[in-house]
Amino acid sequence: MSTCMTRRKTVTVLSIDGGGIKGLIPSTLLAFLESKLQDLDGPDARIADYFNIIAGTSTGGLITTMLTAPNKDNRPMYQAKDITTFYLDHCPKIFPQNRGKNLLTSIKSLVGAVMGPKYDGKYLRTLLSGLLGDLTLKDTLTNVLIPSFDIKYLQPVVFSTIDAKDHPLKNAKLSDTCVSTSAAPTYLPAHYFDVKDDEGRTRTFDLVDGGVAANNPTMMAISHINREMLRKGSDPMDAKRLLVLSLGTGTAKFEEKYNAATASKWGLINWVLHNGNTPLVDIFSDASSDMVDIHVSTLFQCIHAKHNYLRIQDDSLTGDEASVDIATEKNLMRLIEIGNALLKKPVSRVQLDTGRYEKPEVEEGTYEKALIDFAKRLSEVKKTEI
């Protein structure tokens, strides 16, 4: 961003929520969007070519990195359509499932949940280290923003391309950034690493999942843009100049997973683990995502520019679909089906009173149509700004 972004007439933002294996849902949507961009501008078109900033939390941070990390030809390492295959290949190894449930495996699962994270994270760390090597944040092909949370100092840590270029001690390896933003409490271990600059100074990080701070990083991305505008001595970004696509990973609003009558009797263990679910993690991640959507929706509606903000979210997940780690072949394929089915659903917007997505009074067509229109606007912006 920096100088280039502050001079642009329109600033484009892509934001991707956290959600573990549910990253397959936004991956499916992104594959469709990229295919429409390729229809418009040729087969070499990639998502990273069209967005000034791509923000992602947890699994969204991993997708962000895959879309923006350079290959040997200095082009994106992955096409959007390849991310789905990546998830199908690797999620079962990142989140290995117990084969067959019996009393012994149930006891082991309960003891493991009390004594340590559900998964050791070794496969994920090895995978990302091998894939990304020594690539760092400043190497990304467009500006990225990936949040995490420092448990030593109890504060958010936002990794970004802009900061990495300006401050060497913030120029973390992309592999460390991805492992950190994905380190969901109770699921994967916290991640420690350090960054050194050319003068021998060191900064250390003790990090967990970015969802603790911003499971939906859309507002964080907008604030990041405004921070850069102010830093350059410009006025804050006029929201009418923003074009924002925000992708959720699905929630279970209609399933009504918990109730006060039951929760009123819970102690510490039940809030952390209940019937195979993790109530505290579910609550803070959903609350964070929904509040951001409400704030951003309000911002764009107040300036009569609601069509500059497209949020795509499915709040009707049930059972295994709503989990972040049930990486069976059946469930992974089901998530891809949900992503494809979402394209055919009518555009809906979050309602403040219920938190559910409902069709607006004036229908806006399907999400498929909305993404086709969004692709056209992205293409026009890119051509205009060249």
VMD Tcl script that draws the C-alpha trace (Angstrom):
set ca {
  {0.00 0.00 0.00}
  {1.76 3.04 1.22}
  {2.19 5.63 -1.51}
  {0.45 3.57 -4.18}
  {-2.63 3.00 -2.04}
  {-2.92 6.54 -0.75}
  {-3.09 7.85 -4.32}
  {-5.64 5.37 -5.64}
  {-9.21 6.42 -6.31}
  {-10.54 3.08 -5.08}
  {-8.92 0.82 -2.49}
  {-9.84 -2.85 -2.67}
  {-9.97 -5.12 0.37}
  {-10.41 -8.87 0.77}
  {-11.01 -10.27 4.25}
  {-11.23 -13.96 5.22}
  {-12.47 -15.20 8.60}
  {-10.96 -17.90 10.77}
  {-12.60 -21.29 11.09}
  {-10.24 -24.26 10.69}
  {-11.36 -26.76 8.06}
  {-14.27 -24.45 7.25}
  {-11.77 -22.48 5.23}
  {-13.02 -24.69 2.41}
  {-16.13 -22.49 2.18}
  {-14.35 -19.19 1.36}
  {-11.84 -21.13 -0.76}
  {-14.71 -22.31 -2.96}
  {-16.02 -18.76 -3.28}
  {-12.56 -17.41 -4.13}
  {-12.09 -20.06 -6.82}
  {-15.32 -18.83 -8.42}
  {-14.28 -15.18 -8.15}
  {-10.85 -15.83 -9.66}
  {-12.42 -17.77 -12.54}
  {-14.58 -14.73 -13.35}
  {-11.54 -12.46 -13.22}
  {-9.82 -14.83 -15.64}
  {-12.85 -14.69 -17.95}
  {-12.45 -10.91 -17.99}
  {-8.67 -10.48 -18.05}
  {-7.12 -13.74 -19.17}
  {-5.92 -17.02 -17.60}
  {-3.00 -15.42 -15.77}
  {-5.28 -13.28 -13.58}
  {-4.90 -13.98 -9.85}
  {-6.71 -12.73 -6.75}
  {-3.56 -10.94 -5.53}
  {-3.53 -8.78 -8.67}
  {-6.82 -7.12 -7.73}
  {-6.74 -6.42 -3.99}
  {-4.65 -3.72 -2.36}
  {-4.87 -5.52 0.95}
  {-5.84 -9.10 1.85}
  {-6.54 -9.80 5.51}
  {-6.98 -13.26 6.99}
  {-7.30 -14.76 10.45}
  {-6.35 -18.33 11.36}
  {-7.37 -20.50 8.38}
  {-8.07 -17.21 6.59}
  {-4.47 -16.22 7.25}
  {-3.30 -19.44 5.64}
  {-5.47 -18.77 2.56}
  {-4.18 -15.19 2.45}
  {-0.61 -16.42 2.42}
  {-1.27 -19.02 -0.28}
  {-2.81 -16.34 -2.50}
  {0.03 -13.86 -2.02}
  {3.26 -15.79 -1.42}
  {5.47 -15.67 -4.53}
  {6.69 -18.69 -6.44}
  {10.00 -18.81 -8.32}
  {8.44 -16.73 -11.13}
  {7.29 -14.08 -8.65}
  {3.64 -14.98 -9.20}
  {1.20 -16.29 -6.56}
  {2.16 -19.71 -5.28}
  {-1.42 -20.96 -5.58}
  {-4.38 -20.30 -7.79}
  {-7.56 -19.98 -5.77}
  {-8.93 -23.20 -7.25}
  {-5.90 -25.13 -5.91}
  {-6.56 -24.19 -2.28}
  {-9.46 -26.63 -2.07}
  {-7.17 -29.49 -3.10}
  {-4.60 -28.32 -0.56}
  {-7.20 -28.53 2.23}
  {-8.41 -31.95 1.12}
  {-4.84 -33.27 1.06}
  {-3.59 -31.81 4.33}
  {-6.48 -31.20 6.75}
  {-6.81 -34.90 7.67}
  {-3.13 -34.85 8.68}
  {-3.33 -31.53 10.53}
  {-6.43 -32.73 12.40}
  {-6.08 -36.55 12.51}
  {-9.32 -38.25 13.49}
  {-9.73 -41.12 15.94}
  {-10.67 -44.20 13.95}
  {-13.65 -45.71 15.69}
  {-15.09 -44.40 18.92}
  {-15.11 -46.49 22.06}
  {-14.76 -45.95 25.78}
  {-10.95 -45.98 25.65}
  {-10.67 -43.37 22.87}
  {-13.27 -41.21 24.63}
  {-11.27 -41.31 27.87}
  {-8.05 -40.52 26.00}
  {-9.76 -37.59 24.26}
  {-11.02 -36.17 27.55}
  {-7.65 -36.58 29.29}
  {-5.88 -35.04 26.31}
  {-8.21 -32.04 26.31}
  {-7.44 -31.42 29.98}
  {-3.69 -32.04 29.76}
  {-2.82 -30.35 26.47}
  {-4.01 -29.20 23.05}
  {-6.11 -31.60 21.01}
  {-3.48 -31.75 18.22}
  {0.29 -31.40 18.48}
  {0.62 -29.13 15.42}
  {3.79 -30.84 14.18}
  {2.44 -31.65 10.74}
  {1.21 -28.08 10.21}
  {4.54 -26.57 11.23}
  {6.52 -28.95 9.01}
  {4.15 -28.41 6.09}
  {4.32 -24.61 6.22}
  {8.05 -24.52 6.79}
  {8.63 -26.69 3.74}
  {6.14 -24.79 1.61}
  {7.18 -21.24 2.51}
  {10.84 -21.65 3.40}
  {12.51 -18.33 4.21}
  {9.81 -16.14 2.66}
  {8.84 -13.27 4.93}
  {5.98 -10.81 5.16}
  {7.72 -8.21 3.01}
  {7.88 -10.72 0.15}
  {4.11 -10.97 -0.42}
  {2.81 -9.91 -3.83}
  {0.22 -7.56 -2.35}
  {-0.25 -6.14 1.12}
  {-1.39 -8.69 3.69}
  {-2.64 -8.34 7.23}
  {-2.67 -11.36 9.54}
  {-3.64 -10.96 13.21}
  {-2.46 -13.05 16.14}
  {-2.46 -12.55 19.92}
  {0.53 -12.30 22.25}
  {-0.24 -14.16 25.49}
  {2.86 -12.81 27.26}
  {1.75 -9.20 26.94}
  {-1.99 -9.87 26.45}
  {-2.27 -7.77 23.32}
  {-3.05 -8.27 19.63}
  {-0.15 -8.58 17.22}
  {-0.99 -7.64 13.65}
  {1.49 -8.82 11.06}
  {1.46 -6.82 7.85}
  {3.51 -6.33 4.72}
  {3.63 -2.58 5.29}
  {5.03 -2.86 8.83}
  {7.46 -5.57 7.74}
  {8.96 -3.29 5.09}
  {9.28 -0.39 7.52}
  {10.40 -2.30 10.62}
  {12.73 -5.31 10.24}
  {11.76 -6.66 13.67}
  {8.20 -7.07 12.39}
  {9.29 -8.93 9.26}
  {8.41 -12.43 10.44}
  {8.65 -15.55 8.31}
  {5.36 -16.33 6.61}
  {5.48 -19.83 8.06}
  {5.70 -18.47 11.62}
  {2.90 -16.01 10.90}
  {0.60 -18.77 9.63}
  {1.33 -21.14 12.52}
  {0.73 -18.33 15.01}
  {-2.58 -17.09 13.63}
  {-3.80 -20.73 13.50}
  {-2.84 -21.69 17.08}
  {-6.41 -21.93 18.36}
  {-6.51 -22.46 22.15}
  {-7.39 -26.07 23.08}
  {-6.82 -27.22 19.47}
  {-3.20 -26.37 18.59}
  {-0.21 -25.31 20.71}
  {0.82 -21.70 21.18}
  {3.73 -20.70 18.95}
  {7.01 -19.08 20.03}
  {9.54 -17.57 17.65}
  {11.85 -14.59 17.36}
  {12.79 -12.14 14.62}
  {16.27 -10.66 14.27}
  {17.37 -7.61 12.30}
  {20.67 -6.88 10.60}
  {21.95 -5.07 13.67}
  {21.54 -8.11 15.89}
  {18.46 -6.91 17.75}
  {15.80 -9.51 18.55}
  {12.07 -9.40 19.12}
  {10.30 -12.43 20.58}
  {6.68 -13.52 20.11}
  {4.48 -15.83 22.22}
  {1.37 -16.17 20.11}
  {-2.01 -17.85 19.79}
  {-4.81 -17.77 17.23}
  {-5.70 -14.42 15.68}
  {-9.36 -15.25 16.32}
  {-8.82 -14.20 19.92}
  {-8.46 -10.64 18.66}
  {-10.22 -10.52 15.28}
  {-11.81 -13.66 13.88}
  {-13.25 -11.40 11.18}
  {-10.40 -9.03 10.23}
  {-12.42 -6.72 7.97}
  {-12.51 -3.76 10.38}
  {-8.85 -4.28 11.18}
  {-8.03 -3.99 7.47}
  {-10.04 -0.77 7.12}
  {-8.34 0.69 10.21}
  {-4.96 -0.31 8.77}
  {-5.72 1.65 5.61}
  {-6.76 4.72 7.60}
  {-3.62 4.46 9.72}
  {-1.51 4.57 6.57}
  {-3.47 7.54 5.22}
  {-2.86 9.47 8.42}
  {0.78 8.44 8.51}
  {1.22 9.87 5.00}
  {-0.44 13.12 6.05}
  {-3.63 12.40 4.10}
  {-7.20 12.61 5.29}
  {-8.82 9.36 6.47}
  {-10.08 7.12 3.69}
  {-13.51 8.06 2.36}
  {-15.47 4.81 2.73}
  {-17.06 5.48 -0.66}
  {-13.62 4.81 -2.11}
  {-13.44 1.38 -0.48}
  {-14.50 -1.82 -2.21}
  {-14.63 -4.60 0.39}
  {-15.26 -8.34 0.08}
  {-15.56 -10.16 3.42}
  {-15.83 -13.96 3.48}
  {-17.04 -15.95 6.47}
  {-16.43 -19.62 7.19}
  {-19.96 -20.46 8.30}
  {-21.71 -20.55 11.67}
  {-24.45 -22.56 13.39}
  {-26.94 -19.80 14.31}
  {-29.98 -21.98 13.71}
  {-28.63 -25.00 15.55}
  {-28.91 -23.27 18.94}
  {-25.94 -25.18 20.36}
  {-26.08 -24.01 23.98}
  {-28.68 -22.68 26.42}
  {-28.58 -20.72 29.66}
  {-30.37 -23.40 31.71}
  {-27.56 -25.86 31.00}
  {-24.67 -23.36 30.98}
  {-25.73 -21.96 34.37}
  {-24.48 -25.22 35.91}
  {-21.16 -25.32 34.05}
  {-17.80 -25.04 35.72}
  {-14.44 -24.28 34.16}
  {-14.08 -27.60 32.32}
  {-17.54 -27.43 30.71}
  {-16.95 -23.92 29.40}
  {-13.78 -25.19 27.75}
  {-15.12 -28.59 26.63}
  {-18.76 -29.67 26.44}
  {-20.04 -32.67 24.46}
  {-17.04 -32.46 22.15}
  {-17.55 -28.72 21.56}
  {-15.56 -25.76 22.88}
  {-18.13 -23.19 24.08}
  {-15.67 -20.41 24.94}
  {-13.90 -20.66 21.59}
  {-17.23 -20.76 19.72}
  {-18.54 -17.75 21.62}
  {-15.57 -15.43 21.21}
  {-15.03 -16.29 17.55}
  {-18.68 -15.85 16.54}
  {-19.11 -12.71 18.66}
  {-16.00 -11.14 17.15}
  {-17.06 -11.90 13.58}
  {-20.63 -10.69 14.02}
  {-19.71 -7.43 15.75}
  {-17.30 -6.54 12.97}
  {-19.95 -7.25 10.33}
  {-22.46 -5.08 12.18}
  {-19.99 -2.18 12.45}
  {-18.83 -2.39 8.83}
  {-22.40 -2.79 7.52}
  {-23.45 0.27 9.51}
  {-20.52 2.27 8.14}
  {-21.38 1.59 4.51}
  {-25.12 1.96 4.95}
  {-24.70 5.33 6.68}
  {-22.86 6.75 3.67}
  {-25.31 5.14 1.21}
  {-22.64 2.85 -0.23}
  {-23.82 -0.57 0.91}
  {-22.95 -2.11 -2.45}
  {-19.28 -1.31 -1.79}
  {-19.35 -3.95 0.96}
  {-20.17 -7.59 0.26}
  {-20.20 -10.00 3.18}
  {-20.81 -13.67 2.35}
  {-21.63 -15.90 5.29}
  {-23.67 -19.08 5.82}
  {-25.27 -19.20 9.27}
  {-27.17 -22.46 8.79}
  {-24.41 -25.01 9.46}
  {-25.29 -27.99 11.64}
  {-23.49 -30.86 13.32}
  {-20.05 -31.74 11.97}
  {-20.32 -28.97 9.35}
  {-19.93 -26.37 12.10}
  {-16.78 -27.92 13.57}
  {-13.33 -26.54 12.91}
  {-11.52 -29.87 13.00}
  {-13.67 -32.87 11.99}
  {-11.53 -33.50 8.93}
  {-13.20 -36.65 7.63}
  {-13.46 -37.00 3.87}
  {-17.24 -36.87 4.15}
  {-17.24 -33.61 6.12}
  {-14.61 -31.93 3.96}
  {-16.58 -32.72 0.82}
  {-19.73 -31.47 2.54}
  {-18.05 -28.10 3.20}
  {-17.20 -27.76 -0.50}
  {-20.85 -28.50 -1.29}
  {-21.90 -25.78 1.16}
  {-19.59 -23.29 -0.54}
  {-21.01 -24.10 -3.97}
  {-24.59 -24.02 -2.69}
  {-23.92 -20.63 -1.09}
  {-23.30 -19.17 -4.54}
  {-26.91 -19.97 -5.45}
  {-28.41 -18.40 -2.32}
  {-29.85 -14.88 -2.34}
  {-27.67 -12.07 -1.02}
  {-28.51 -11.53 2.66}
  {-27.39 -8.99 5.21}
  {-26.93 -9.38 8.95}
  {-29.80 -8.25 11.16}
  {-28.79 -6.43 14.34}
  {-31.53 -7.93 16.54}
  {-31.01 -11.59 15.66}
  {-27.48 -11.81 14.26}
  {-28.93 -13.86 11.41}
  {-28.60 -13.18 7.72}
  {-31.85 -12.19 6.02}
  {-32.80 -11.04 2.55}
  {-33.05 -7.24 2.32}
  {-36.36 -5.61 1.35}
  {-34.99 -5.00 -2.13}
  {-33.59 -8.29 -3.39}
  {-30.04 -8.21 -4.73}
  {-29.90 -11.51 -6.61}
  {-27.66 -14.44 -5.70}
  {-24.14 -14.44 -4.32}
  {-23.02 -15.85 -7.65}
  {-24.34 -12.75 -9.41}
  {-22.88 -10.52 -6.69}
  {-19.41 -12.03 -7.18}
  {-19.67 -11.71 -10.95}
  {-20.51 -8.03 -10.50}
  {-17.70 -7.70 -7.95}
  {-15.24 -9.22 -10.43}
  {-16.28 -6.66 -13.04}
  {-15.72 -3.82 -10.58}
  {-12.31 -5.18 -9.58}
  {-11.29 -5.48 -13.22}
  {-12.43 -1.94 -13.95}
  {-10.56 -0.56 -10.94}
  {-7.37 -2.35 -11.95}
  {-7.55 -1.09 -15.53}
  {-8.36 2.45 -14.44}
  {-5.46 2.60 -11.99}
  {-2.79 1.29 -14.38}
}
mol new
graphics top color blue
foreach p $ca { graphics top sphere $p radius 0.5 }
foreach p [lrange $ca 0 end-1] q [lrange $ca 1 end] { graphics top cylinder $p $q radius 0.2 }
display resetview
